[in-house]
Amino acid sequence: MCGSKDGDFVTPGDKIGVIEEYEPGFGTYASDGVVRSSLAGMVERDVKNHLAVVKPVKEPLLPRPKDVVYAVVSSLSDKLASVMIVSVGNRLLSDYLTGLIHIRSSSTSRVRTLRELFKPGDIVRCEVLTFKNGVYHLRTQGPGFGVIYAVCSLCGTPLVRARRGLKCPVCGNTERRKTTRDYGSVRLRWLI
């Protein structure tokens, strides 16, 4: 057997063994008959099942059902909002993840279109429902979920809460959004 031993720390591309001995498992791949590491971590071999895996040193930060995430609305249709998830709780992700908000998961009140609740560029607080087909399905129902930060669609100035919706302090434009109770007072390390 050549390559690294069980418990050895490996980095991407390091040789773990040969394909005749082990099948590549999580964190590994086969190239030219050699099983190599695809990430930094500790080597583990299952001799009985002939499987080599690399356990990451640090588990990747991925949202799970019931987690609170923050996302930026990227596009809208009448029934779906596509968002880029940028943080799980207050922890910023190294790369964004794709999420969807369906109209049925958006508000407790009756709405005809999601364009009444969100606009592209809004930052929203959501709860993760599920992960299906490579996309996180999110909800914004309830007073704790919805838009936490929005800018004026006319001049780009951050909107402030007014009696009926949100108002631009510069041009006076008023807009409607599905906001959280704490709209305007949320402080995230990565926001502004």
N, C-alpha and C positions, 0 to 999 in steps of 0.2 A: 504494500500500500504506500502510495506516495502522496505528497501534499501535506496539508495541515492535520493536526491531531484534534480529537474531541476537546472542546473547551478553549481551543486557540482563538485568538482574536484575528479576524480577517477583514480585508477591505475589498471593494469591488474589483473583480478580475483575478483575485488570488485563487490558486489551484487548491481544490479540496480533495479530489480523487479522480479516478477514471470511470468512464461510463460502464465498464464491465463490472465494477464493484458496486456502484451506487447510481440510483436514478436521481435526477435533480428534483428537489422539493422547494419549499418556500425559501426565498432569498438566494436561490442558486439557478444556474442555467448550464446547459451543455454546449460546448464549442469544440469541434475537432476531436471528439472522443474524450474530452476533459470536462469534469464538473467544476465550475468556478463560482465564486461568490458574486452576487449581484448587489450586495449592500454591506455596510459595515456592521459587524456583529460577532457572535460566538458560534462556532461550528458545533453541530450536534449530528451524530450519525445513528441511524436505526439499523443495526446490523441484521436483525431478524428480517426486516422488510426491505433491506438494501436501499435505504433512502438517506440522502444527505440534505440537511437544512441549515440555514443560518438564521439565528434568532437575533433580531435587531437589538442594538445596545439600548436604544430609546424607542419605545413604541410610537409610531406616527400618531399625530393628533387628528383623529377623525370623529365627526359627530355621531352620536348614537340616538336612537329614539328617546324622546323626552328632553334631550339637550336643548339649551337655549343658544341660538346662533345669531350672528349679525351678518347681514347681506346687503349688497347693492343691487337695486332693480336694474336689469340690463335691457329688457324688452317686455312689451305688454301686448296681449291680445284681449278680446272681450272676456275670455274664460280662464286664461293662464298668464301668470307673470313668471318670467325667467329671471333668476337672480344669481349673483356670484357670492357664495358664502366666503366671508373673509376672516371670521373669527368664531371660535367656540367659546362661549362665555366671554371672558376678557382676554383670552389667549389668541393672539394673531396667528393665522395659518401661514405657512411658508409659500403656499400657492393657493389660489382660490378653487373652490369646488362648485359644481353646478347644482342649482336647486330650482324647484318649481313650486309655485303657490297656485292652487286651483281655486276658482271662485267660491266653491262650497267650503273651502278651508280658510277663507279670508276674513269673514265678518259674521257676526251673529245677526246683524240686520240684513234685510233684503237689498241686494244690489243687482243691477242689470249688467254692469260691466266692471271689470277691474280698473278701468281707467278712471272710475269715480273714486278709487281708494289710493292708487299709487301712480307715480310718474317715473320714467327712467331717471336714474341718478339718486333716487331716494335711498336712504339707509334705513333698513327695517330690522326689527327684532322679531325673530320667529322661533317656533318650537319644531323640532324634527319629529315627523310622523314615522316615516319609513325610508329605506334606501332600496330602490328598485331600478333595474336597467341602467345602472351607473349614474342615477340622479337621486338627489335627496328631495323627498316630498315634505313640504313644510306647511305650517299653519300660522295664521295671524289672528285667529279668533280670540277674543277676550281683551280686557283692558290693559294687560301687561304686554301685549304684542301689537305690532304695527310700525308705523313710521316714527323714527326717533330724530331724524334730521332730513330736511328738504330745502331746496333752493327755489327761488322764484323762476318760473318758466319764461318770464320776460327779460329780467336783467341779471339773474344768477346770484342775487343776494340771498343769504340764509333767511328763511321764513321764520317768523315768530308767531306764537299762539295768539289768536284774537278770539272775540266772542263767538263768531261763526267761522270756524276753520282756521286757516293760517293767513297771515298778512305779511307783505313785503314792507319793511320799514323805509325803503328807498323810493320805490315807485308807487306804493299803495295798492298793488295788485293783491287780490284775495284769491285763495285757492282752497280746495277741499281735499283732505287726505284722511285715511284711517290712522289716526295718531295714537300713541301710547299715552297713558296718564302723565308720564314724566317727560313728555316731549320737550326738547329744549334744555333739559337739565341733565341729560345723560352725558357722562364724561368717560370716554374710552381713551386709553393711552394712544391708540393709533388714529383716532378721529380728531382732526384739526389740530 
